[in-house]
């Protein structure tokens, strides 16, 4: 997906806070939640999201959507830093 198209879609859907995030290779974030909805585009690397006893890996070019207050874990690509465009809707 084109990054500029993704960014314009975020704004149109009410994701008014948009940040570029990069996580070092191998980063693991334990169980947590957010007080906002998340929609993100993986620009480089990958992210494995664990939620409700299952996991799914999102790779470069894929979009993840997660509702607020959903407990989850995050595991980032072991070999390269993972960069994402992250939209937050409060």
Secondary structure, 3 states (H helix, E strand, C coil): CCHHHHHHHHHHCCCCEEEEEEECCCCEEEEECCCCEEEEEEEECEEEEEECCEEEEEECCCEEEECCCCCEEEEECCCCCEEEEEEEEC
